[in-house]
Each structure stands twice: as C-alpha cells, then as structure tokens.
Amino acid sequence: MGGGVIIFCLYGGVFLRASADVLLYAYLPLYFLNNLGETRLWIIGLLVGVPSLVRLGVAPLWGKYVDRVGRQGFFFTGGLLAYAIFFFLLPRFSSPMQVVRAAAFAAVFTSVFNPASRAWLLYGGPEQGLRRLASWHQWEAAGYLVSSVTIGWVVNNGYLDLAEIPLLLSMLLGIGAIAIGLFLPSIPTGSGAERRKRGQQTSSHLREIPGGADLLPYAALVYLLASSFTWEIVATTFGMYFIGMLGGSMRLYGLLMGTSTFVSVVAYGLLAGFCQKRGYYRVFQIAAWGYTAMYLLMAYPSVPTVSCGYLLPMNTVVRTAMNGLVANQVPEIYHGEAMGLMDSVEAGSLAWGAILGGLIAHSQGLAFIPKIALAGSVLLHILAPRTNKGR
C-alpha cells in the first residue's frame, strides 16, 4: 500500500470524524426538539457540554497511552468505531438524558481519535509533520462544510428524515474504520529505553520532562486556552447576534458560515509554510493582533463589518502556531501526549465557553459579548512574548 493512499485513508477518517461532530453538535439539538419533544435549552446544552468535559479529562490520558504502546492505527480506528456505535444506537434512545449519557460514554473512546491521528502525522520530521497537520485541519474543515450543507439539503428537501441520518452516518463510519484499520500501519515505537534515546537524539536541546503541561510552555497553553475560550463565548451566540440583533438574513448567515470554513481550508495550507519559515512565536504575535482586530470589527453593530470580522481565520492561526510548537519543540516520543493536552484545552474551552456565553448574553445582552471578548484578547498580547520561553 503506497504512502499516498495511506495518508488519504487517514484524512478520509478525519473527514468522517468531522461529519460526526457536525451531526452531534449542529443537528442533534434539532433532533431533540423535533423527534424527542425536548424544549428545555439547558438539556440541549448538556449535549454539547458533557461530551466536551469528558474529552477534557481523557484526551491527555489517551495521548500518553498512545505514546507508550504505539499502534496508532488501532486507536485511530477505535475512535471512529466508537462514533459509529453511538450513532447506530441513537434511534433506540427514547429520552434526551439517555442520549446525553450515551454521548458522554462514547466520548471516553472517541477522544482517542485526535491524539492518535495527529501523532501519527508528526512522525517523519517537523517540516513534513507540520504540513501534514495543516492538511489534517483542512480535511476537518472540509468535513464540517460538506456534511453541514449535505445534511441540511437532504433534510430540507425531504429526501431523508433527520432521524435517518445517524444510521446512515454510522454505516459510513463503520466502513471507513474497517478500511483504515486494514490499510493504516502503526508506527513501531520500540522499548521505552529506545524511544527515549530517539527522543534525546531528535531534541537534544530539550530536557525530557515526562507528563502533563511540562511538555509545552505554560504561556502557550494559557494562550491556547484564552484564545479558544473567548472565541467559544462569541461563537455560541453569534447566530442570535447576527440575525436577531443586527438583522442579518438566514441566507447570508449560511453563506458566511460556508465562506469562513473555506477561508480556513486555504489558510491552513498557507500558514504551515509561514510557520515553518518564520517560527511559531511570530505566528502567536500575529494572532494576538488578529483577535483584537476581529473582535473590534464584531463589536461594531453593522452586518458588513461583523461579517468581515468573522471571516478572519484566527482560530486557524493559533492552531497552526501550536502545531508548529509541537512539531519543532516536543520530543517525538511525547507527540501523542502533547496533542492530547492540546485537544483537552480546546474541549474545555468549548464546554465552558458555551456555558459562559449563554449566561453573559442572558444577563448583559448580546451586544456585550464581542466587547468582553475584545477585553479578553488583551491577555494574548501579554502571553505572546512568553510563548518563546522555556517551560
């Protein structure tokens, strides 16, 4: 099996995983409302928050375990199968809380997908690994875009009922997992002593500090947390802000979502080369100013101005910087753990940012959301100079 086909299989898995997330987070709330008759918004919010909190806790543990035993292909396949089993069982649940509990249990196993797949792609050197990670994010964004449009189209036109989509996606995930399991080889890791020796040779300038946040500069992790958290506060209420407060149309909102995803797909490819050439530290600095500019634009109550701000791919910039940091500064034997730690930070931002965004909008109004995010972006300027320092 050629290397190109193997990489394509892996990216295909990323595309399918993104499609599963679209169904879980974007369309299952509608399933709750239309098929299960659930109108309590806090129950619907649990569907987003609870699996993210589980991922917050277990993703670093999975990353560390993948580093220890290797067999990335096995864990990669297992993560997809966990998604497939959840969606296969979904129509059998009769209450929303059953779905929430099942989603939380499934998240224990689906959380292995990101650390295992991204650690696999980093094997082979920093430059190649960084470009592969950029492609990983591009396929993820493509999965979000294609699946969201496709699901909406087939449901709106009556080709399929929303309740039928989970079973169809379950079949695709199962077939994809089996194909990937057959064709994606795991990278041999050897004994613990051999792996440590290889890590020392490839990153002799680093002390090998096992476990946790010591793998990455604390300032970089806090930077990732702050940028993701402020963005999730905004993203949670953006639809209501754009349509309900500013008067934007639903059609324009959909176009904005699609265009933003396309911009991210392009930006990942361009930023990977820039990051490798100029360094992740420079990308962190650019992102700090970019977030400030984005929230300034979004705070101005005008549909064209807010739209321009939303199109700035700042989440893409920060992810590229973090990928560059891991690829160039973290020893190979700790790539899985580092990726799991990053995934955990993003999951925590998603869970708590969504909760806080709703609370702020409820108590202070929608117009206050981009303003508080703008204030939060000041922290990024303080942290950016410190991301280039040691642990």
N, C-alpha and C positions, 0 to 999 in steps of 0.2 A: 504494500500500500504506500503510494507516494506521499511525501511530506505535505504537498499542497492539498491533497484530498483529506489528510488527517486534520489539517488546520481548518479546512472548510467544514468538516464534521463538527469540530469544536465550536466554530462560530455559528453553525446551524443550531446547536444546542443553546447557545446564548440567545439567539433569535426566539426560540421556543420558550425559554425561561422568561424573556421579556413579555411575550404574549400571555403567559400565565399570570404575570403580575398585573397586566392591563385588565384581564378578566377579574382578577381578585379584588383590585383596588378601585377600578373605574366602573365596572359593570355589576359586580355583586351587590353593592348598595341598592341598585335599581332592582335586582333580584329579590332582595329583602323586602322592598316596598311593594313590588307588583306581584310576586309569587308567594311570599310568606306573610304579606299584610303587616309588616313591621313599619310603624311610623315614628318610633322613638329614636331621635337622632343620636342619642348617646349610645344606644345599642349598635347602630350602624357605625359610629365612630370606633367602637371596640374592634370591629372587623379590620380596621387599619392599624389601630394602636397595639393590640395584643400580640399579633404575629411579629410586629416590629420589635416589641420588647423582648420577645423570645430570641429573636435574631441578635439583639444587642448582647445577650448573655452567652449564647452558644457559638457564634461565629468565630471568635478568637480561639475557643477550645478546639473547634474543628480544624482551624488553620494550623494550630500547633500539632494536632494529631496527624494531619496530612504530611507535615514536615517530618514527623518521626517515622512513619511507616511507608511513605511513598504511595504508590497505587493511586495516583491522581485520577486516572481514567475510571477506576471503580467508584470513587467518591463522586466524581462528576456525573456518572450515570445514575448513581443512587439518588442524588439530588433531584434529577429530572423525574425519576420514577416516583419519588415522594409527591411531587406535584401531580403526576398522572393519577395516583391512587386517590388523592384528595378530591380531584375533580370528578373521578369516577363515582365516588361515594356521595358527592354533594347532593344529587337529586333525592337521595334516600333520607336526608335530614328534614325533619318537619318543623323545627323551630330555629330562630336565629341564633340562640345561645348554643345550640348543638353545632351550628356552622362555625361559630367563633371558637369553641373548644377544639373542634377538628382542625381548624386553620392554625391554632396555636400549637397543637401536637405535630401537625405536618411541618411547621416552621422549624422544629427541632432538627429535622432531616434535610429540608430544603436549604437551610442555612449553610450547608457544606458546599453548595454549588459554586458560589463566588470565590471563596478562598482557593478551592481545588483547581478551578479552571484558570484563574489568573496566575497562580503559582506555576502551573504547567507552562503558560505562555512566557513567563520570565526566564525559563531555562534557555540558555544559549547565549547569554551576554546582555549587558544593559541596553545597547542601542537597538538590537533586534527585539528584545523583550518590550521596550517602551513602544516601539512601533506596533507590535502585536497587541499590546494593551489598548492602544488607540483604536485598532480595528475591532477589538472586543467591545469597546464602548460604542463604536459606530454600528455594529450589528445589534447591540442592545437598543440603541435609539431607533434603528430601522424596525426592530420588532415592535417597539411601542407605537410607532407611526402606522405601520401596515396593519397590525392587529386591531388598533383602536378604530381605524377607518373601516376595515373589513367587517368587524363585529357590528358596528353601528349601521353599516349599509345593509347587511343581510337581515338584521332585525327590523330596521325601519321599512324595508321593502317586503317584509313578510315571508322571506324565504325560509327562515328558521325562527323558532321562538327562543327567547333568552334562556329558558330552562334547558334547551337542547344543546347550547354552545359548550357547557362544561364537559359533556360526554364526548363530543367531537374533539375538543382540545385534548382530553385525556387520551384518546386514541393516538393523536399526533405525537403527544409527549412520550407515550409508551413506545411507539415505533422509533422515534428519534433516539430514545435512550438505549434501545436494543442495538440500533445501528452504531451508535457511538461506542457502546460497550464492546462491540466486535472489532472496531477499527481503530480506536484511540489507544495507543500504548501508554503505559505508565512509565515515568522516568525512574530508573533504578537509583536508589538512594544509598545503598550500601550500609555498612555498620555505622553506629553513631560516631565512632572514632574517625572513620574515613570521611564522613560528611563534615565533621568539624575541621579536619585537615584541609579539605577542599574549600571550606568557607574562609579559613585563615589565608589560604593562598590567593583567593579572589578578592578578599577585602582585608588585606593585612593592616590597613590604616585604621581599622575599627577594632575596638575591644569586643569580644563576644560576650554579650550580656544576655543570658537566657531569659526569655519570657517577658510578656507584658509590654507596657509602653516604653520600656528601656530600649526597644528596638528602634524607635523613631524619636526625633527631637520632640520634647513635650510641647514646645511652641507650635510645631507643625500640626500636632494632633489637636491642640486647642484651636488653631486656625481653622482646621477642617470642621471642627465642631461648631465654631461660631458662624462660619460661612454657611454651612448646611442648615443650622438651626434658624438663622434669620430668614433664609430662603424658604424653608418649610412654613414658617409663620405667614409669609406672603402668599405662597402657592396655595395654601389651604383655603384662603378666602378670595383668591384672585378672580374666580369666575363671578362671584357675587359683586365684587368691587367693580369689575369691568362692565358687566351687564346691568346689574341692579342699581349701581350708584352713578356710573359715568354714562350709561345709556348705550353702550356698545351692543351691536346685534349678535345673535347667536351664530349667524353665519360668519361674521368677522372674527368672533371668538374661536370658532373651529379652525378658520384659516390661520389665525395667529398661532394656535397650538401646533398645527402642522408645519408652518414655516419655522417656528422655533426649533422643532425637532430636526428639521432639515439643516438648519444653520449649525446645530450641534454636531451632526454627522460630518459636515465639511470641516468644522473647526477642529475636531479630534485629530484628523489627519494632518492638518497644517501645524497644529500646536506641538505634536510629538517631535517633529524635526526641530522646531524652535527651542523646545525644552532641552533637547539633547545638545544643541549647539550653544545656547546661552546659559543653561543651567536652571534647575528648578527654583532656585532662590529668586531669580529675576521674574519668573512666572508668578510666584507668590506676590511680589511687589505690584506687578501689573494687575493682578486680580483684585487687590485691595482697592486700587483706584477705580477699577471697573465696577465693583459692587457699589461704591459710593455714587458713581455716575448713574448706575442703573436705578438705585432707589431714589435719587434726586428726580430722575425723569418720571418714575412711577408715582411720586408724591404730588406731581402737578396734575390737577384734575382735568385732563384732556385725553380723549381716546387716542389721537395720533401720538401724543407724547408718551403716554403709558405704553402703547404698543411698541414704540421704539425701544423703551427701556426693557421690556420683556424679551425682546429679541437678542439682547446682549447675552452671549453664552457663558456666563460667569461660572456656573457650576462645572461646565466643561473645562474651563481654565484651571480651576482648583484641582479637579480630578487628575488632569494631566500633570500638574506640579507634584501631586502626591505619588503618582505612578513613577515619575522621574526620580523622586526621592528614594523610593523603594528599590528601583532598578539599579541605581548607582551607589547607594549608601548601605543597603541592608545585605548582609551575607546571604548567599544562595540558600543555605540550609534553614534560614528563617523567613523565606519569602511567603510561605503559606500563612505563618503566624502574623506577619505584618499585614497581609491582605485581609486576614480575618479581623484584625484590630481595626483597620480602616472601615470595613463593612459594618462592624459593630457601632462605630461612631456615627456612621450615616444612618443606621437603623434607629439609634437613639434620637437623633435629630428629627427623623421622620415622625416618630411616635410623639415626642414631647412638643415638637414644633407645631404639629397639627392640633394638639390639645390646647396649647397656649394661644395659637392664632384664633381659634374659635372663641376662647374666653375673652381675649382682648377686643375682638370685633363686637362681641356681645355687650361688653361693658363700656367701651370707649368709642365704638363706631368704626366702620370700615376705613374711613379716611385716615385713621390713626395708624393703621398697620404699616404702610410704607415709611411713615415717619419714624416709627420705633425701629424698623429695620435699618433705616439710614443712620440712626444713632448707634446701632449695633455694629455698623461697618467701620466705625472709628477704631474698634478693637483690632480689626485686621491690620490697620496701619501700624499699630503698636507691636503686633506679633510678627509681621513680615520680616523685619530686620533680625529677629531672633530665630527664625527657621533655619538659618545657615550655621547655627552654633551647635556644639556638641550636645550629647544627651546629658 
